Amino acid sequence: MYWTSGIVVFVIVWWLVFFMMLPVGVKIPEQPGEGHATSAPEKPMLLKKALITTGIAIVVTGLIFMVILSDYLSFRG
């Protein structure tokens, strides 16, 4: 597998995990300020979620590479 393929796999896995992490730990305020969406979280903790997502994406990408390099699944005819 080429290094460019690895970057593409990592980016796709990262975004998938990030969107799954967004609703984790979200607290919606009882009385939102005027002009604010009622579903807007108090503290979205985006940096924390991005760091956790990066760690998970590294592990998942590594597992994907191990499966591809081990020829356990062969996509070649």
C-alpha positions as CSV (number, residue, x, y, z in Angstrom):
1,M,0.0,0.0,0.0
2,Y,1.3,3.4,-0.9
3,W,1.8,6.2,1.7
4,T,-0.9,8.3,0.0
5,S,-3.4,5.5,0.4
6,G,-2.5,5.4,4.1
7,I,-3.2,9.1,4.5
8,V,-6.5,8.8,2.7
9,V,-7.5,5.8,5.0
10,F,-6.5,7.8,8.1
11,V,-8.4,10.9,7.1
12,I,-11.6,8.9,6.3
13,V,-11.3,7.0,9.6
14,W,-10.6,10.2,11.5
15,W,-13.7,12.0,10.2
16,L,-15.9,8.9,10.8
17,V,-14.8,8.6,14.4
18,F,-15.0,12.4,14.9
19,F,-18.6,12.5,13.9
20,M,-19.4,9.6,16.2
21,M,-17.7,11.4,19.1
22,L,-19.5,14.7,18.7
23,P,-22.6,13.8,20.7
24,V,-20.6,12.3,23.6
25,G,-20.8,14.3,26.8
26,V,-23.0,17.1,25.4
27,K,-25.0,19.0,27.9
28,I,-27.8,21.3,26.6
29,P,-28.5,24.4,28.8
30,E,-31.9,24.7,30.5
31,Q,-32.3,28.3,29.5
32,P,-30.4,29.2,26.3
33,G,-29.6,32.8,25.6
34,E,-31.7,34.8,23.3
35,G,-30.7,34.2,19.7
36,H,-29.1,30.9,20.5
37,A,-30.3,27.5,19.2
38,T,-32.0,25.5,21.9
39,S,-29.9,22.4,20.9
40,A,-26.5,24.2,21.2
41,P,-24.2,22.6,23.8
42,E,-22.8,24.5,26.7
43,K,-19.2,23.2,26.3
44,P,-18.7,21.2,23.1
45,M,-15.1,20.2,24.1
46,L,-13.9,20.0,20.5
47,L,-10.2,19.9,21.2
48,K,-10.6,17.1,23.6
49,K,-12.7,15.2,21.2
50,A,-10.3,15.8,18.3
51,L,-7.4,14.4,20.4
52,I,-9.3,11.3,21.4
53,T,-10.4,10.9,17.8
54,T,-6.8,11.1,16.6
55,G,-5.8,8.3,19.0
56,I,-8.7,6.1,18.0
57,A,-8.1,6.8,14.3
58,I,-4.4,5.8,14.6
59,V,-5.3,2.5,16.2
60,V,-8.1,1.7,13.7
61,T,-5.8,2.7,10.7
62,G,-3.1,0.4,12.1
63,L,-5.6,-2.5,12.3
64,I,-6.7,-1.8,8.7
65,F,-3.0,-1.9,7.6
66,M,-2.4,-5.1,9.4
67,V,-5.4,-6.8,7.7
68,I,-4.3,-5.5,4.3
69,L,-0.6,-6.5,4.7
70,S,-1.4,-9.9,6.2
71,D,-3.3,-10.9,3.0
72,Y,-6.1,-12.2,5.3
73,L,-8.5,-10.4,2.9
74,S,-7.4,-10.3,-0.7
75,F,-9.0,-7.8,-3.0
76,R,-6.8,-8.8,-5.9
77,G,-8.2,-11.3,-8.4
